[in-house]
Amino acid sequence: MPTTPSPATDATPRPAAPAPARSVRSVLRPLILRLHFYAGVLVAPFLLVAATTGLLYAASFQAEKIVYAHELTVPAGDHKLPLSEQVEAARAAHPEGAVSAVRPSPEADATTRVLLSGVPGVDPDRTLAVFVDPYTAKVRGSLEQYGATGALPLRAWLDGLHGNLRLGESGRLYSELAASWLWVIAGGGLLLWFGRRRDRRKVRGTSGRRRILGLHGTVGVWAAAGFVFLSATGLTWSTYAGANIDTLRTSLHQATPSISATTVGDHAGHGGSGTGTGAGKEAPQRLDTILAAARAKGLGDPVEIVPPADASSAYVVKQIQRSWPEKQDAVAVDPASGEVVDELRFADYPLLAKLTRWGIDAHTGTLFGLVNQIALMALALSLILLVVWGYRMWWLRGRASAFGRPIPRGAWQHVPPQIVVPALAAVAVLGYFVPLLGIPLAAFIAVDVLLGEIAHRRGGRTGTAS
C-alpha cells in the first residue's frame, strides 16, 4: 500500500542563508577599540608625566612674575637713562663674560636686561641676565636666563622637566612619544564615543564602570581638539618628527627666514665692535644709535639687541613679543654708519613659518597670555583625569582577582583587504615621518598577530588531542 512521503524526509534541504555582510563600521570598531585600549595602557604613563609637568609649566609664567618681582619690576619714573649707561652699570657689576644681547625696558615699570654669555659657573646654553633700573642704572639683581622667551630659573627648570625630564637629549624621546600618540588616542576615543548609542553615553543616573566610562568619554570629547593641537605643535620641535617637518618645510620653501647680519660697503670692518665682548666693553654708546635706527624702522617694544659676531657683522635688533599680535620684525644695523643694511618683516614669512610660530607659542602659553595658560592648564588637568579614569576602567574590566582583562584580539582578521592594505601603507609612512608613532605601532601589530597565531595553533593542537 503506497504511503504519502513525509515532507520532512523527502523535501530538498535548503542551503543556509548567507551571513549578513558586516558594515565597515562594525568591522573597524573592535579594531579601534583594541588600538585605543592598548595605546592608552602602554602610552598613558608618558602622557601622565607630560600632562603633570605641562600643568606646572603653564602655571610658571604667573609664578615667575611673583617670585622674581624685585628683579623684573621697578617704580615707574619720569625719564629713562640712555641704554648705554644701563649697559655700563651692568658691566661694572658683572665684568665677567661678554654682552650677548640687551633687552631694553619694554614698559614703564620694567627693568632692562643685559644678557652676558661665557660667565663662569653659568650653563653654556644659558646666559646671565643682569636686571638694571632704567631710571637710576642701579642693578637690581642677576639670574640665569634660558631660551628666546627669557625663562628665568623657575620656569627654565620646569621647562626642562616637561621637555626631557631633565635628562638631556635622550629624555626628549619621552615627550616625543607622548606627542606622537596623543592625537591617535584622542581620535580613536572620538570615533568610539560617537559610535556608541546615545543612551549609552549618559553619565547622570549611572554608576560604577559605566559612569566612569561616561565621564571619560565626555571629557575626552570636549578636550579632543586641544589634544590634537598639542600633539601637532609638540611634534614641530621634537627630535625625529621635528627634523622631518623642518625638511618638508624647507623642500616646500616654507622655512623660517633669517636676517642677514653681514655689513657691506666701505664701512664693513671699520669701527665695528669685533665681537660681542667688544660691544659691551668698548662702545656701549653705540647701542643708543642702533636702537634709534631700529625705532625709525618701526620696531616697537619689546626688542632685543644682539651685538655683532665679528668685525664684518652688523647689530641685529629684533622684536621679541610672542603674544598676540606677534611682533617678530628684525633689522640689521651697521655699527659704523648706523644705517639699516637688512630688514625682515614677520608679514613676509611664508604661511607655514607663520603657522609654526603661532602653534609653538600657543603650545608654550605665550600667544594669548593668561587666557592661553589657563587653557593649557585645563587641557593638562583633563588629560590627567582621563588617564586615571582609563586605568580605573581597566581595573574594573578584570574578573575576580584578574587585573585589567584585555580587549579580545583578532579584530584585524575581519577587516577587508581594501582597508588593511592602505592602513599598512599608512603605518609605513608614519614610521618614517613620525617614527615614535609608526615604529611602536608596527611592533604592536606584529606582536599581536604573532601571539594570536600562537594561541590559535595551541588551541588547534588541544582540539585534535581531545
DOKOLZA-510935 format. One record per residue (C-alpha): residue number from 1; residue in three letters; x, y, z. Coordinates in pm, 1 decimal, decimal comma. Layout:
<nodes>
NODE num residu       xx       yy       zz
NODE NUM    ALA        X        Y        Z
...
</nodes>
This chain:
<nodes>
NODE num residu       xx       yy       zz
NODE   1    MET      0,0      0,0      0,0
NODE   2    PRO    156,1    325,7   -107,3
NODE   3    THR    224,5    581,0    156,3
NODE   4    THR    243,1    955,9    128,4
NODE   5    PRO    603,7   1077,0    153,8
NODE   6    SER    680,1   1279,1    460,2
NODE   7    PRO    772,7   1638,6    378,0
NODE   8    ALA   1036,3   1624,8    645,9
NODE   9    THR   1221,8   1333,6    483,4
NODE  10    ASP   1171,1   1393,5    111,4
NODE  11    ALA   1195,2   1771,8     91,6
NODE  12    THR   1520,6   1901,9    -55,9
NODE  13    PRO   1732,1   2068,7    215,4
NODE  14    ARG   1756,1   2440,8    167,5
NODE  15    PRO   2102,2   2598,0    171,1
NODE  16    ALA   2182,4   2800,4    480,1
NODE  17    ALA   2117,8   3168,2    441,1
NODE  18    PRO   2441,4   3360,8    392,4
NODE  19    ALA   2556,9   3561,9    689,6
NODE  20    PRO   2468,9   3928,6    650,7
NODE  21    ALA   2760,4   4139,5    531,5
NODE  22    ARG   2924,7   4328,4    812,6
NODE  23    SER   2941,2   4702,8    774,8
NODE  24    VAL   3274,6   4881,9    771,8
NODE  25    ARG   3176,7   5048,0   1097,4
NODE  26    SER   3108,6   4717,1   1273,5
NODE  27    VAL   3436,5   4576,6   1141,4
NODE  28    LEU   3653,4   4871,8   1236,3
NODE  29    ARG   3506,8   4943,2   1578,2
NODE  30    PRO   3666,4   4641,0   1755,0
NODE  31    LEU   3999,8   4724,1   1590,9
NODE  32    ILE   3981,9   5088,6   1700,5
NODE  33    LEU   3874,6   4978,8   2048,3
NODE  34    ARG   4172,2   4744,6   2077,8
NODE  35    LEU   4416,4   5007,7   1949,7
NODE  36    HIS   4269,9   5274,2   2181,5
NODE  37    PHE   4284,8   5033,6   2476,1
NODE  38    TYR   4643,8   4920,2   2430,9
NODE  39    ALA   4772,9   5263,2   2329,3
NODE  40    GLY   4609,8   5406,7   2639,4
NODE  41    VAL   4750,9   5139,8   2869,6
NODE  42    LEU   5105,4   5149,2   2732,2
NODE  43    VAL   5144,6   5520,1   2649,3
NODE  44    ALA   4936,0   5658,7   2936,8
NODE  45    PRO   5232,4   5677,3   3181,0
NODE  46    PHE   5417,0   5904,7   2938,1
NODE  47    LEU   5104,7   6114,0   2885,3
NODE  48    LEU   5051,5   6140,0   3260,1
NODE  49    VAL   5404,4   6272,4   3313,0
NODE  50    ALA   5375,6   6512,2   3019,2
NODE  51    ALA   5039,6   6643,0   3142,9
NODE  52    THR   5157,2   6689,8   3501,4
NODE  53    THR   5477,3   6869,2   3404,9
NODE  54    GLY   5290,7   7069,6   3139,8
NODE  55    LEU   5041,1   7183,1   3402,3
NODE  56    LEU   5324,4   7308,3   3621,1
NODE  57    TYR   5497,6   7479,0   3328,8
NODE  58    ALA   5180,8   7662,0   3222,3
NODE  59    ALA   5144,5   7794,5   3577,3
NODE  60    SER   5509,8   7901,5   3593,7
NODE  61    PHE   5454,8   8216,6   3384,3
NODE  62    GLN   5249,9   8381,4   3656,2
NODE  63    ALA   5460,7   8230,6   3934,1
NODE  64    GLU   5771,1   8379,5   3774,5
NODE  65    LYS   5625,9   8729,6   3797,3
NODE  66    ILE   5570,5   8682,7   4170,2
NODE  67    VAL   5895,2   8505,0   4260,4
NODE  68    TYR   6117,9   8746,6   4066,0
NODE  69    ALA   5917,1   9064,3   4112,7
NODE  70    HIS   6218,2   9250,1   4258,2
NODE  71    GLU   6433,3   9181,9   3953,8
NODE  72    LEU   6159,5   9231,4   3694,5
NODE  73    THR   5988,1   9548,4   3811,4
NODE  74    VAL   6079,4   9898,3   3932,7
NODE  75    PRO   5880,1  10205,1   4036,1
NODE  76    ALA   5791,6  10398,2   3721,8
NODE  77    GLY   5994,5  10715,7   3679,9
NODE  78    ASP   5984,4  11024,1   3457,2
NODE  79    HIS   6287,1  10976,4   3232,4
NODE  80    LYS   6481,1  10665,2   3130,8
NODE  81    LEU   6857,7  10689,6   3109,7
NODE  82    PRO   7039,1  10619,5   2782,1
NODE  83    LEU   7068,4  10249,1   2715,7
NODE  84    SER   7447,0  10277,2   2706,0
NODE  85    GLU   7455,8  10392,3   3071,5
NODE  86    GLN   7242,1  10099,4   3176,0
NODE  87    VAL   7472,4   9853,4   3000,0
NODE  88    GLU   7779,9  10015,2   3157,5
NODE  89    ALA   7621,1   9975,5   3501,8
NODE  90    ALA   7556,8   9605,8   3434,0
NODE  91    ARG   7913,1   9557,0   3310,0
NODE  92    ALA   8051,8   9732,3   3618,6
NODE  93    ALA   7856,5   9497,9   3845,6
NODE  94    HIS   7944,2   9188,2   3639,3
NODE  95    PRO   8266,3   9237,1   3441,8
NODE  96    GLU   8285,1   8865,0   3367,1
NODE  97    GLY   8155,5   8727,5   3039,1
NODE  98    ALA   8051,8   8909,8   2722,0
NODE  99    VAL   7736,8   9102,1   2634,5
NODE 100    SER   7538,4   8867,2   2411,4
NODE 101    ALA   7215,7   9070,3   2399,5
NODE 102    VAL   7035,3   9364,0   2556,3
NODE 103    ARG   6661,4   9384,6   2617,8
NODE 104    PRO   6564,7   9746,6   2687,2
NODE 105    SER   6290,5   9809,8   2940,9
NODE 106    PRO   5967,1   9744,3   2744,0
NODE 107    GLU   5728,6   9907,1   2991,6
NODE 108    ALA   5733,6  10194,0   3237,0
NODE 109    ASP   5773,6   9965,2   3539,4
NODE 110    ALA   6002,1   9702,5   3381,7
NODE 111    THR   6378,0   9662,4   3419,0
NODE 112    THR   6632,6   9639,3   3138,0
NODE 113    ARG   6800,4   9301,8   3087,2
NODE 114    VAL   7166,4   9285,5   2993,1
NODE 115    LEU   7249,6   8927,9   2891,7
NODE 116    LEU   7603,6   8800,1   2946,8
NODE 117    SER   7743,4   8483,1   2793,1
NODE 118    GLY   8053,1   8288,3   2894,4
NODE 119    VAL   8007,0   8366,5   3262,3
NODE 120    PRO   8192,0   8118,1   3486,3
NODE 121    GLY   7951,1   7888,0   3667,0
NODE 122    VAL   7663,6   7951,4   3423,1
NODE 123    ASP   7550,0   7669,1   3195,4
NODE 124    PRO   7689,7   7725,8   2841,9
NODE 125    ASP   7343,7   7712,1   2684,7
NODE 126    ARG   7220,4   7985,9   2917,4
NODE 127    THR   7306,5   8348,2   2985,3
NODE 128    LEU   7333,9   8558,7   3296,3
NODE 129    ALA   7059,0   8822,2   3291,3
NODE 130    VAL   7155,2   9139,7   3478,1
NODE 131    PHE   6849,5   9348,2   3568,8
NODE 132    VAL   6902,7   9724,8   3563,1
NODE 133    ASP   6671,1  10003,0   3676,2
NODE 134    PRO   6628,4  10213,4   3359,4
NODE 135    TYR   6574,5  10531,4   3561,9
NODE 136    THR   6871,9  10508,6   3803,1
NODE 137    ALA   7100,3  10248,7   3636,5
NODE 138    LYS   7100,7  10059,2   3964,8
NODE 139    VAL   7147,3   9683,9   3929,4
NODE 140    ARG   6859,0   9502,5   4098,4
NODE 141    GLY   6998,5   9152,0   4065,0
NODE 142    SER   7109,3   8883,4   3823,8
NODE 143    LEU   6959,9   8546,3   3729,2
NODE 144    GLU   7026,0   8275,0   3475,9
NODE 145    GLN   6806,2   8300,1   3166,6
NODE 146    TYR   6713,7   8033,3   2915,5
NODE 147    GLY   6556,2   8039,9   2570,9
NODE 148    ALA   6402,1   8301,4   2345,5
NODE 149    THR   6112,0   8363,1   2585,2
NODE 150    GLY   6353,8   8471,9   2859,8
NODE 151    ALA   6272,6   8194,7   3104,6
NODE 152    LEU   6422,1   8254,1   3449,0
NODE 153    PRO   6536,2   7970,2   3681,9
NODE 154    LEU   6190,1   7856,0   3797,0
NODE 155    ARG   6034,8   7837,9   3451,8
NODE 156    ALA   6356,0   7709,4   3291,6
NODE 157    TRP   6368,6   7420,8   3540,9
NODE 158    LEU   6005,8   7326,6   3474,0
NODE 159    ASP   6060,9   7361,9   3100,8
NODE 160    GLY   6342,6   7108,0   3119,9
NODE 161    LEU   6129,2   6878,4   3333,9
NODE 162    HIS   5843,4   6889,1   3084,4
NODE 163    GLY   6058,8   6865,1   2773,7
NODE 164    ASN   6312,4   6599,4   2867,4
NODE 165    LEU   6265,2   6506,4   3235,9
NODE 166    ARG   6594,1   6694,1   3285,7
NODE 167    LEU   6779,0   6403,0   3125,6
NODE 168    GLY   6917,9   6591,4   2826,5
NODE 169    GLU   6864,1   6496,4   2463,2
NODE 170    SER   6779,9   6135,1   2538,4
NODE 171    GLY   6500,0   6247,6   2768,4
NODE 172    ARG   6327,4   6427,6   2481,1
NODE 173    LEU   6217,5   6091,2   2345,2
NODE 174    TYR   5957,3   6057,7   2620,4
NODE 175    SER   5783,3   6381,4   2522,6
NODE 176    GLU   5802,5   6295,7   2152,4
NODE 177    LEU   5646,7   5955,9   2221,4
NODE 178    ALA   5364,8   6120,5   2415,7
NODE 179    ALA   5304,5   6381,9   2144,2
NODE 180    SER   5318,3   6117,4   1870,1
NODE 181    TRP   5043,8   5906,6   2028,4
NODE 182    LEU   4821,9   6170,8   2185,9
NODE 183    TRP   4633,7   6253,5   1865,0
NODE 184    VAL   4586,5   5883,1   1784,7
NODE 185    ILE   4438,3   5811,2   2126,2
NODE 186    ALA   4218,4   6122,1   2110,5
NODE 187    GLY   4098,3   6042,1   1758,5
NODE 188    GLY   4024,7   5680,4   1845,8
NODE 189    GLY   3832,7   5789,4   2152,1
NODE 190    LEU   3620,7   6027,0   1943,7
NODE 191    LEU   3529,9   5752,0   1696,7
NODE 192    LEU   3437,5   5516,1   1978,7
NODE 193    TRP   3230,9   5776,5   2160,7
NODE 194    PHE   3023,5   5883,0   1862,4
NODE 195    GLY   2987,1   5518,6   1758,3
NODE 196    ARG   2807,9   5434,7   2082,9
NODE 197    ARG   2433,4   5453,5   2113,8
NODE 198    ARG   2316,7   5784,0   2252,4
NODE 199    ASP   2162,7   5625,4   2562,2
NODE 200    ARG   2496,2   5464,6   2649,3
NODE 201    ARG   2679,5   5797,4   2654,7
NODE 202    LYS   2487,7   5927,2   2955,3
NODE 203    VAL   2663,3   5999,9   3283,9
NODE 204    ARG   2372,0   6107,3   3500,4
NODE 205    GLY   2195,5   5823,0   3672,2
NODE 206    THR   2474,1   5569,8   3612,9
NODE 207    SER   2727,1   5417,2   3848,6
NODE 208    GLY   3036,9   5201,3   3855,2
NODE 209    ARG   3230,9   5135,6   3537,8
NODE 210    ARG   2956,8   5278,9   3316,3
NODE 211    ARG   2968,4   5612,4   3499,1
NODE 212    ILE   3345,8   5629,0   3470,2
NODE 213    LEU   3318,6   5542,6   3101,2
NODE 214    GLY   3068,1   5825,1   3057,4
NODE 215    LEU   3292,1   6076,0   3232,9
NODE 216    HIS   3594,9   5953,1   3040,2
NODE 217    GLY   3414,9   5991,9   2707,9
NODE 218    THR   3251,8   6326,4   2782,1
NODE 219    VAL   3570,3   6497,0   2897,1
NODE 220    GLY   3766,0   6334,9   2614,4
NODE 221    VAL   3522,3   6464,4   2350,6
NODE 222    TRP   3540,7   6821,2   2481,1
NODE 223    ALA   3919,5   6814,9   2505,8
NODE 224    ALA   3999,7   6616,5   2188,8
NODE 225    ALA   4059,4   6918,9   1964,8
NODE 226    GLY   4301,8   7062,3   2220,0
NODE 227    PHE   4486,7   6730,9   2245,4
NODE 228    VAL   4527,0   6708,9   1867,4
NODE 229    PHE   4659,1   7065,2   1864,3
NODE 230    LEU   4908,9   6996,1   2143,4
NODE 231    SER   5022,2   6680,9   1965,6
NODE 232    ALA   5075,4   6852,8   1630,6
NODE 233    THR   5253,6   7156,2   1771,8
NODE 234    GLY   5463,1   6948,8   2011,1
NODE 235    LEU   5596,9   6743,9   1721,9
NODE 236    THR   5718,5   7051,8   1534,4
NODE 237    TRP   6026,5   7081,4   1754,3
NODE 238    SER   6072,4   6718,1   1855,4
NODE 239    THR   6390,4   6524,7   1779,7
NODE 240    TYR   6288,3   6298,5   1490,8
NODE 241    ALA   5946,0   6410,9   1370,8
NODE 242    GLY   6053,4   6773,3   1411,4
NODE 243    ALA   6355,4   6719,0   1186,8
NODE 244    ASN   6131,0   6562,4    922,6
NODE 245    ILE   5888,3   6852,6    947,2
NODE 246    ASP   6174,4   7100,6    901,7
NODE 247    THR   6295,4   6909,0    597,0
NODE 248    LEU   5946,8   6909,2    448,4
NODE 249    ARG   5903,6   7282,4    510,5
NODE 250    THR   6239,6   7355,3    350,9
NODE 251    SER   6153,1   7149,9     42,4
NODE 252    LEU   5829,1   7348,1     11,2
NODE 253    HIS   6015,4   7680,2     54,6
NODE 254    GLN   5828,1   7737,9    380,2
NODE 255    ALA   6122,7   7752,9    619,6
NODE 256    THR   6150,9   8038,7    867,2
NODE 257    PRO   6363,7   8310,7    704,4
NODE 258    SER   6658,0   8472,7    880,3
NODE 259    ILE   6801,1   8820,3    858,1
NODE 260    SER   7145,4   8882,6    709,6
NODE 261    ALA   7382,0   9040,0    961,1
NODE 262    THR   7666,5   9091,5    714,0
NODE 263    THR   7770,9   9451,9    656,9
NODE 264    VAL   7851,6   9567,5    306,1
NODE 265    GLY   8032,2   9862,1    150,1
NODE 266    ASP   8318,6  10077,2    274,2
NODE 267    HIS   8202,9  10068,2    635,9
NODE 268    ALA   8243,8   9693,9    675,8
NODE 269    GLY   8505,6   9618,4    934,6
NODE 270    HIS   8569,7   9984,5   1025,3
NODE 271    GLY   8473,6  10095,9   1368,6
NODE 272    GLY   8288,2   9771,0   1435,7
NODE 273    SER   8282,8   9609,1   1768,5
NODE 274    GLY   8460,1   9295,8   1653,5
NODE 275    THR   8288,3   9062,8   1899,5
NODE 276    GLY   8006,6   9063,5   2145,3
NODE 277    THR   8260,7   9136,0   2418,2
NODE 278    GLY   8373,4   9446,9   2239,5
NODE 279    ALA   8017,5   9568,0   2206,8
NODE 280    GLY   7979,3   9550,0   2578,5
NODE 281    LYS   8316,6   9688,5   2688,3
NODE 282    GLU   8444,5   9926,2   2422,9
NODE 283    ALA   8146,3  10104,8   2273,5
NODE 284    PRO   7818,7  10064,3   2463,8
NODE 285    GLN   7723,5  10416,2   2347,6
NODE 286    ARG   7657,6  10270,2   2002,1
NODE 287    LEU   7356,9  10091,8   2143,0
NODE 288    ASP   7158,3  10415,6   2157,8
NODE 289    THR   7231,2  10484,1   1790,7
NODE 290    ILE   7147,7  10126,6   1698,0
NODE 291    LEU   6820,4  10135,0   1891,6
NODE 292    ALA   6724,3  10470,3   1736,4
NODE 293    ALA   6780,3  10327,7   1386,6
NODE 294    ALA   6553,8  10032,1   1469,2
NODE 295    ARG   6286,8  10260,3   1612,5
NODE 296    ALA   6294,6  10462,4   1290,3
NODE 297    LYS   6207,8  10143,7   1104,1
NODE 298    GLY   5903,3  10088,9   1322,5
NODE 299    LEU   6036,5   9832,1   1569,8
NODE 300    GLY   5846,3   9896,1   1889,1
NODE 301    ASP   5894,6   9731,0   2228,3
NODE 302    PRO   5980,0   9468,5   2330,7
NODE 303    VAL   6304,0   9431,2   2137,7
NODE 304    GLU   6637,2   9257,0   2179,6
NODE 305    ILE   6967,0   9397,6   2053,0
NODE 306    VAL   7229,0   9140,1   1955,6
NODE 307    PRO   7588,8   9272,6   1914,2
NODE 308    PRO   7792,5   9180,8   1604,7
NODE 309    ALA   7950,3   8836,1   1597,5
NODE 310    ASP   8266,4   8967,9   1425,8
NODE 311    ALA   8414,6   9270,2   1250,0
NODE 312    SER   8213,7   9213,1    932,1
NODE 313    SER   7877,2   9175,6   1105,7
NODE 314    ALA   7602,6   9416,9   1199,9
NODE 315    TYR   7395,5   9463,6   1511,3
NODE 316    VAL   7064,1   9279,7   1489,1
NODE 317    VAL   6760,1   9433,4   1654,5
NODE 318    LYS   6460,0   9202,9   1668,3
NODE 319    GLN   6117,9   9222,7   1821,6
NODE 320    ILE   6052,5   8950,4   2076,3
NODE 321    GLN   5681,8   8980,9   2151,9
NODE 322    ARG   5527,8   8633,9   2133,0
NODE 323    SER   5181,4   8740,3   2247,8
NODE 324    TRP   4904,6   8834,6   2008,1
NODE 325    PRO   4953,2   9028,0   1788,0
NODE 326    GLU   5303,5   8891,6   1749,4
NODE 327    LYS   5591,5   9128,7   1687,6
NODE 328    GLN   5872,9   8945,4   1511,6
NODE 329    ASP   6023,4   9207,4   1277,4
NODE 330    ALA   6402,1   9246,0   1268,4
NODE 331    VAL   6661,4   9483,8   1123,0
NODE 332    ALA   7038,5   9467,3   1087,1
NODE 333    VAL   7224,7   9793,1   1159,4
NODE 334    ASP   7579,1   9875,7   1051,0
NODE 335    PRO   7771,9   9958,6   1372,6
NODE 336    ALA   7986,4  10221,7   1198,7
NODE 337    SER   7729,2  10417,5    999,9
NODE 338    GLY   7414,5  10341,1   1196,6
NODE 339    GLU   7240,7  10254,1    870,3
NODE 340    VAL   6998,1   9966,2    835,4
NODE 341    VAL   7151,9   9711,6    595,2
NODE 342    ASP   6877,0   9448,4    603,5
NODE 343    GLU   6515,4   9412,7    713,5
NODE 344    LEU   6295,1   9113,1    785,3
NODE 345    ARG   5922,8   9150,6    842,7
NODE 346    PHE   5704,1   8888,3   1003,2
NODE 347    ALA   5435,4   8974,9    749,3
NODE 348    ASP   5667,3   8840,5    477,9
NODE 349    TYR   5714,7   8499,7    643,6
NODE 350    PRO   5584,9   8200,7    442,9
NODE 351    LEU   5249,0   8069,8    561,0
NODE 352    LEU   5384,3   7751,1    721,0
NODE 353    ALA   5651,9   7951,8    900,5
NODE 354    LYS   5382,9   8176,0   1049,8
NODE 355    LEU   5165,6   7879,1   1146,0
NODE 356    THR   5463,5   7709,3   1309,7
NODE 357    ARG   5544,5   8022,9   1507,4
NODE 358    TRP   5184,8   8066,7   1622,9
NODE 359    GLY   5148,8   7697,9   1703,6
NODE 360    ILE   5462,5   7680,4   1915,8
NODE 361    ASP   5375,0   7999,7   2101,0
NODE 362    ALA   5022,9   7874,6   2173,9
NODE 363    HIS   5166,4   7540,0   2287,8
NODE 364    THR   5404,6   7714,5   2527,9
NODE 365    GLY   5139,4   7951,3   2665,0
NODE 366    THR   5267,2   8284,3   2532,6
NODE 367    LEU   5041,0   8356,9   2233,8
NODE 368    PHE   4732,5   8468,8   2426,3
NODE 369    GLY   4888,8   8533,1   2764,9
NODE 370    LEU   4697,2   8435,5   3076,7
NODE 371    VAL   4398,5   8300,7   2879,6
NODE 372    ASN   4636,8   8074,2   2686,3
NODE 373    GLN   4796,8   7949,6   3007,9
NODE 374    ILE   4461,2   7876,7   3172,9
NODE 375    ALA   4350,7   7680,5   2865,0
NODE 376    LEU   4671,6   7475,7   2875,4
NODE 377    MET   4624,4   7401,4   3244,7
NODE 378    ALA   4264,8   7291,5   3177,9
NODE 379    LEU   4382,3   7057,9   2898,5
NODE 380    ALA   4657,6   6916,3   3119,4
NODE 381    LEU   4414,5   6853,4   3404,5
NODE 382    SER   4170,0   6690,3   3162,7
NODE 383    LEU   4440,9   6456,0   3036,5
NODE 384    ILE   4537,7   6362,0   3391,9
NODE 385    LEU   4175,6   6276,1   3473,0
NODE 386    LEU   4135,4   6076,3   3151,9
NODE 387    VAL   4442,7   5867,9   3228,3
NODE 388    VAL   4326,4   5798,5   3584,0
NODE 389    TRP   3975,0   5709,0   3467,2
NODE 390    GLY   4119,9   5490,7   3192,0
NODE 391    TYR   4323,6   5285,8   3435,0
NODE 392    ARG   4024,3   5264,3   3667,5
NODE 393    MET   3811,8   5120,9   3386,1
NODE 394    TRP   4088,6   4874,2   3307,3
NODE 395    TRP   4082,4   4761,3   3669,1
NODE 396    LEU   3706,1   4719,6   3663,6
NODE 397    ARG   3727,4   4506,5   3347,2
NODE 398    GLY   3904,8   4234,8   3546,9
NODE 399    ARG   3728,2   3922,9   3667,8
NODE 400    ALA   3770,4   3806,6   4025,9
NODE 401    SER   4135,9   3875,4   4112,0
NODE 402    ALA   4242,4   3932,7   3747,7
NODE 403    PHE   4368,6   4283,5   3679,7
NODE 404    GLY   4268,6   4456,4   3360,4
NODE 405    ARG   4109,3   4196,6   3136,0
NODE 406    PRO   4228,3   4291,0   2785,4
NODE 407    ILE   4021,9   4353,4   2475,5
NODE 408    PRO   3993,4   4028,9   2270,0
NODE 409    ARG   4233,4   4004,7   1976,2
NODE 410    GLY   4156,0   3900,1   1622,6
NODE 411    ALA   3958,4   4207,6   1518,2
NODE 412    TRP   4201,1   4282,5   1235,3
NODE 413    GLN   4114,0   3949,7   1067,8
NODE 414    HIS   3765,3   4077,0    984,7
NODE 415    VAL   3887,8   4396,0    816,3
NODE 416    PRO   3859,8   4373,4    436,5
NODE 417    PRO   4182,3   4388,8    229,6
NODE 418    GLN   4085,2   4718,9     68,4
NODE 419    ILE   4115,3   4873,3    414,8
NODE 420    VAL   4403,0   4665,7    552,9
NODE 421    VAL   4643,4   4740,0    266,0
NODE 422    PRO   4609,4   5121,7    277,5
NODE 423    ALA   4626,6   5105,7    658,6
NODE 424    LEU   4957,4   4916,3    645,4
NODE 425    ALA   5089,2   5166,9    391,2
NODE 426    ALA   4989,8   5448,0    627,2
NODE 427    VAL   5177,4   5275,9    912,1
NODE 428    ALA   5487,0   5260,4    692,7
NODE 429    VAL   5462,8   5631,4    610,7
NODE 430    LEU   5408,6   5716,7    976,3
NODE 431    GLY   5707,5   5504,7   1068,8
NODE 432    TYR   5920,6   5727,9    850,6
NODE 433    PHE   5782,5   6074,7    929,5
NODE 434    VAL   5672,7   6014,1   1290,9
NODE 435    PRO   5894,6   5722,6   1398,0
NODE 436    LEU   5788,7   5714,0   1761,7
NODE 437    LEU   5434,4   5652,0   1643,5
NODE 438    GLY   5491,8   5432,0   1340,3
NODE 439    ILE   5758,7   5202,9   1481,9
NODE 440    PRO   5575,3   5115,8   1808,1
NODE 441    LEU   5251,2   5075,2   1612,3
NODE 442    ALA   5413,5   4834,3   1365,8
NODE 443    ALA   5571,9   4644,5   1654,8
NODE 444    PHE   5235,7   4621,3   1832,6
NODE 445    ILE   5066,2   4484,6   1520,4
NODE 446    ALA   5343,1   4228,0   1463,4
NODE 447    VAL   5343,1   4107,8   1824,2
NODE 448    ASP   4964,2   4097,0   1834,6
NODE 449    VAL   4946,3   3888,7   1516,7
NODE 450    LEU   5221,8   3656,1   1640,3
NODE 451    LEU   5056,2   3598,3   1977,1
NODE 452    GLY   4722,6   3540,2   1808,5
NODE 453    GLU   4875,1   3280,2   1575,9
NODE 454    ILE   5045,5   3102,4   1866,6
NODE 455    ALA   4719,2   3092,5   2061,7
NODE 456    HIS   4534,8   2965,5   1755,4
NODE 457    ARG   4782,4   2680,2   1696,4
NODE 458    ARG   4780,2   2578,8   2061,2
NODE 459    GLY   4402,1   2570,5   2052,1
NODE 460    GLY   4414,1   2355,9   1734,3
NODE 461    ARG   4651,1   2102,9   1886,7
NODE 462    THR   4440,8   2079,5   2200,9
NODE 463    GLY   4126,9   2014,4   1997,1
NODE 464    THR   4299,7   1739,1   1795,8
NODE 465    ALA   4426,0   1562,0   2103,5
NODE 466    SER   4089,4   1556,2   2264,7
</nodes>
